[in-house]
């Protein structure tokens, strides 16, 4: 496996992001050790919030969430998925699979021994994070899901997703910063757009970002469809707090919040939130509001 690593200099002086990277080595399928980067802020003995980003972002997405959580006494752990951010990036697209992403994250969670955690997940952060919850539910006290779902391939993913998937495969260059900016309501500054481009000095570093859209189960015979159906068997019995906080201006995940509320018992009676003037990348448009949702939820946990 050829592994690329983005030069650290590309992460210097990013606007609003002063958090140091920590690193662990993670493995999947008996493969090579890969360096996974993560932010870890707050008291190590405090309740952890595991904040998982999606496609094609990295931990920078949560820069407005970390401080408000930390000052309330929570521990905030924000990994960069393999292929993104300051984490290692296998160069071959076939090195990225849904199952491996789950295994890499599981390795991180087990090494950090995160317990009694709140999962905060957006986009692919939910496709991966909800699998973590289903595989080891005792590690998690609650979930806050934002603009995400756990597809099994049995549902039509909609024209907006189909359009995005076609573009992600056909574009000669994948304009990471422009993609993020197009998925927000507020206009990102040029420096913020550049921060999303920072992990990707060239197209060779974007194999993970290119592959992610193809890994979403879009048909019943998708290789990960059975695993996601098995995860739903667990989630359909999940009675711990499950709260949705969805942006009101996201065509990709519109309606998924209602489905999560209907299918997961722990969502009953929760103060679900619609984030006004918020697009797909909800922590960009509503970082402080998302942090407030997590803080309020944590105050009601044992």
N, C-alpha and C positions, 0 to 999 in steps of 0.2 A: 504494500500500500504506500503510494507516494503521499507525503503529508506536507502541506504548505503551512507556513506560520507568518501572519502579518507582522511586519516590523513594528516594534513598540512606538517608534517615533510618530507613527500615523495617529496615535491616540493622545498625543500631547495637546493640551490647551483646548479641549473640546468644550463648547459653551454649556455651562450648567452641570458638567459632569467631572467631578473631582475625586471620584471613588477609586481607590486602589484595587487592582486585580489580585485575587488569590487564585491558586491553581491546585488542581488534583489531577491525577492520572486515572482515566476511566477506560474500561474495556467493554467490548461486545463480541459475542460469538467466538471467544478465544482469540480475537484479533489483537493487533498491536495496542500498546498503551497510547492514548491520545491525551493531550493536555487540555483540560476544560477549565476555562476561566470563570470566576464568579465574584460578585461583590458580596461582602458579609459585614453588615453594619449593625451595631447595637450590642447589647449585653448577650453573651453567648448562653447564659442561663435563662434568658427570656423566651417567651413563646415565639417561634420562628414564623415568618411569612415567606413562603416560597413563591417568588414572582417569576413566571415563565413567559417569555416573549414568543413571538411567532415569526412569520415570513413577511418580508425579508429583513427584519429588524435585528436588534441585539439588545443587550442590557441597558443601553442608552435610553431606550424607550421608557424606562421606569425612573428616570432621573428626578422627576418631580414627585415621585411617590415615596422614595426612600427616606428622605429627611422627616416628613410628617409622621411616618410610622416609627422611625427611630426615636423621635423626641417623646413619643407617648409610651416608651418602654418596650417596644417590640423589637425583635431581631429581624433583619431583612436580608434574605439571601436571594440574589439575582444572578442566575447562571447565564452564560452565553452558550447557546446550543452548539454542538459540534458543527463546524462549517460556518460559524457566525462570530461576530465580535472578536474578542481576543483569544478565542479558543482555536485549536488546531482545525485545519481544513483539508480533509482528504481530497486529492485532486481528481479522482475518478468518480463520475456520477453514480456508478453502480455500487460504490462503497457506502452510499447513503440508503438506508432502508428505514421504514417506519419502526420495525422491531429493534433495530440497532439504536435509533434515537431513544426509544424507551429504555433500553438496557444501559446506555450511557448515562441517562438521567438517574436511573435507579442506582447505579454505582455511586454517583455523587451523593444522593440522599442517604445512602447507607454509610458511606464514609464520613459524612458530617453527622450522622445519626440524628437526623431531624425527627422530632417527635412532637405530638400535640400541635401540629403545624396548621396554619391557614394557607390553603392554596389560592393564589391569585393568578388567573390565567387569561390570556388573550390569544385569539387566533390559534396557531399550532400549539401554543402553550396549553390550550385546553385539550386538543387531540392527544397530547402527550401526558399532561398532568392528570387528566381524568383516568387514564390508564394506570398511572401511579396509584391513585386513590383506590381504584378497584383492586389492584394487586396487593395492596397493603393498607387497608382502610384504617387500621388502628394507629397509623402514624399521623393521621389527619383529623383535626378537630372540626374543620369547617372549610367551605369552598366559596370563593367569590369568582364567578365566571363572567367574563366581559367579552362580548362579540366573538363567540366561539361555539363549538358543538362537538359531538363525538359521532361522526357518520359511520354507518355500517355498510354503505353501498346499496342499501335498499331504498334510499330516497333520492329523488332528483335534486341535485345540488344547485340547480338554477342557472339561468343564462349569464348572470354576472360572474359566477365562478368559472363557467365554461369559457367566457371571453378572456378572463384573466389567465386561465391555464393555456389557452392558445397563444396569447401574447408572450407569456413566460418562455414558451418553447420556440417561438418564431422570431423574436427580436434578436437582431445581430448582437446588440449589447443590452444587458439588463440594467436599466438606469435605477439603481436601488434608491437613491435619495428622492428622485422624482416620483417613484412608486409610492413611497411613504407620504410625500407631500400631497399626492393625488388622493390619498385615503384619509385625509384630515379635513376638517372644516376650516380651521384657522390656517393661515398661510405660514409655512415654515420659513425661517430666515435662511439665507444662503449658507450661513455657518452651520445651521442645524442640518440642512440637506447634506452638506459636506461631512458632517459627523456620521450620518448613516452610510456614507460612501467609504468612510475611513477603513473599515475592515477588509475592503476589496480593492487592492491596488490595481488589479487587472481582471479580465474575464476568467482566468484560470482559478482565481480564488472564489468564484461564484458557483462552483459545482453544486454545493448544498442548496443554495438559493434556487438554482435552476431545477433541481430535482424535487423539491418539496411539493410543488403543485401536482406532480404525477403520483405522489404517494398518498394523496387523499383518497380514501375508498370511494369510488364513483360507480361501482357495479357490485352486484351480490357475490361475484366470484373473485373479488379483489383478495390478494393474499392475506391482508390484515382484517378483512371483514369478520372472520370467525372470532378473532381476538377481541375486536370491538363489541361484537354481540355478547361475548362472555363478560366483558367489562360492564355492559348494560345490565346483565343479570345481577351484578353486585350493586350498581348504582340504583337500580329499581327498588332496592331494599335499604338504601342509604337514608338514615333518619337524622343524622347530624345536620347542623345548619348548612343550607345550600342557597346562596343568594346570587341573583343575576343583577348585573349593572351594565346594560347595553346602551350603546350610542343610538340616537334616533335617526342618524343619517348614514347608515351603513347598509347598502343593498345586498351585500354578500351574506350577512348573517341575520337579516331581518326575519323575525318570527322564531328564531331559534331560542330566544329567551322564554317565550311562551311554552315551547315544547319541553325545555328543561324543567320549567316550573310544574308542568303537568306530569312528567315522567318520574321525577325524583321526590320521594316522600319528604325529605328534609327541606324542600323548598316551600312546603305548605306553611302559610302564616308568616313568611319572612317579608321584611320591608324591601321588596325588589325595587330597583331604581332604573328609571329611564334617564339617561344622560343627554340633556338637551344640547343641541348644536355640537354634536360629537359624531365623528366618522368612525371608520373601521379601526383605526389605531387610537383607541380610546384613551390610553395613558398620555398621548400627545395633546389631545383636545381637553381632557378632563382629569389630569393627573391628581390635582389636589382633591377633587371630588371623589375619585376612586379611593384615595388614601383615607378620606373621611368615612367612606363606606366600610372599609376594613377596620378602622379604629372603632367605630360604633359596634360592629359585629363582635370584635374581640372583647369589648366590655361586657358582653352578655354571655361569654363562654365561661365555663367553670375553670 
